[in-house]
Amino acid sequence: MKSPAEFVKKIALLQIGFISLVSEKIEEFVKELEEKGKVSEEEGKKFLKQLKEQMEKQKEEIAKEIEKILKELPVATKEEVDTLRKEIQELKEEVEELKKTLKEKS
């Protein structure tokens, strides 16, 4: 089973992918409207610029929300895991030294 963090990240990627797909489809639709003369090229560009700005804001909000959720999950950060690995290695080395000392005294 995947970790909660991986699940949250996948949901975020799906949302961002969906936003990108919607944006692409709207761009195609606006171009069609321009070609048919329903909107001017200037109006189309203005609309697409506003749309892109809104989509970027949405992506940023999703990223912030995901970061917030991940911080609340009981999941260790990479730094914490690295620190624990180092401590484990140090403890293993100490155990080996103690074993050697005990063998020598026996």
C-alpha positions as CSV (number, residue, x, y, z in Angstrom):
1,M,0.0,0.0,0.0
2,K,1.3,3.5,-0.9
3,S,2.1,6.0,1.8
4,P,-0.3,8.8,2.5
5,A,2.3,11.3,1.2
6,E,2.5,9.4,-2.1
7,F,-1.3,9.4,-2.4
8,V,-1.5,13.2,-1.7
9,K,1.2,13.9,-4.3
10,K,-0.6,11.8,-6.9
11,I,-3.8,13.7,-6.3
12,A,-1.9,17.0,-6.7
13,L,-0.4,15.8,-10.0
14,L,-3.8,14.8,-11.2
15,Q,-5.2,18.2,-10.3
16,I,-2.4,20.0,-12.0
17,G,-2.7,17.8,-15.1
18,F,-6.4,18.5,-15.2
19,I,-5.8,22.2,-15.0
20,S,-3.3,22.0,-17.8
21,L,-5.7,19.9,-20.0
22,V,-8.6,22.3,-19.4
23,S,-6.3,25.3,-20.2
24,E,-5.2,23.6,-23.5
25,K,-8.8,22.9,-24.5
26,I,-9.9,26.4,-23.8
27,E,-7.0,27.8,-25.8
28,E,-8.2,25.6,-28.8
29,F,-11.8,26.8,-28.3
30,V,-10.7,30.5,-28.3
31,K,-8.6,29.9,-31.4
32,E,-11.7,28.4,-33.1
33,L,-13.8,31.5,-32.0
34,E,-11.1,33.8,-33.5
35,E,-11.1,31.9,-36.8
36,K,-14.9,32.1,-37.0
37,G,-14.8,35.8,-36.2
38,K,-16.8,35.5,-33.0
39,V,-14.0,37.2,-31.0
40,S,-11.1,39.4,-32.1
41,E,-7.6,38.2,-31.9
42,E,-6.9,40.8,-29.2
43,E,-9.9,39.7,-27.1
44,G,-8.7,36.1,-27.5
45,K,-5.2,36.9,-26.4
46,K,-6.5,39.0,-23.4
47,F,-8.8,36.1,-22.4
48,L,-6.0,33.5,-22.7
49,K,-3.6,35.7,-20.7
50,Q,-6.1,36.0,-17.9
51,L,-6.8,32.3,-18.0
52,K,-3.1,31.4,-17.8
53,E,-2.7,33.8,-14.8
54,Q,-5.6,32.1,-13.1
55,M,-4.3,28.6,-13.9
56,E,-0.9,29.5,-12.4
57,K,-2.5,30.8,-9.3
58,Q,-4.5,27.5,-9.0
59,K,-1.3,25.5,-9.4
60,E,0.5,27.6,-6.7
61,E,-2.5,27.1,-4.4
62,I,-2.5,23.4,-5.0
63,A,1.2,23.2,-4.3
64,K,0.8,25.2,-1.0
65,E,-2.1,23.0,0.1
66,I,-0.2,19.8,-0.7
67,E,2.8,21.2,1.3
68,K,0.5,22.0,4.2
69,I,-1.1,18.5,4.1
70,L,2.3,16.8,3.9
71,K,3.6,18.7,6.9
72,E,0.6,17.5,8.9
73,L,1.1,13.9,8.0
74,P,3.1,11.7,10.3
75,V,5.8,11.2,7.6
76,A,9.5,11.8,8.1
77,T,11.3,14.2,5.9
78,K,14.3,13.2,3.9
79,E,16.6,15.0,6.3
80,E,15.1,13.1,9.2
81,V,15.5,9.8,7.5
82,D,19.1,10.6,6.6
83,T,19.8,11.6,10.2
84,L,18.3,8.4,11.5
85,R,20.3,6.3,9.0
86,K,23.5,8.0,10.2
87,E,22.6,7.3,13.8
88,I,21.8,3.7,13.1
89,Q,25.1,3.3,11.4
90,E,26.9,4.8,14.4
91,L,25.0,2.5,16.7
92,K,26.0,-0.5,14.6
93,E,29.6,0.5,14.8
94,E,29.4,0.9,18.6
95,V,27.8,-2.6,18.9
96,E,30.6,-4.1,16.8
97,E,33.2,-2.4,19.1
98,L,31.4,-3.7,22.2
99,K,31.3,-7.2,20.7
100,K,35.1,-7.0,20.1
101,T,35.7,-5.8,23.6
102,L,33.6,-8.6,25.1
103,K,35.4,-11.2,22.9
104,E,38.8,-9.9,24.0
105,K,37.8,-10.1,27.7
106,S,36.5,-13.7,27.3
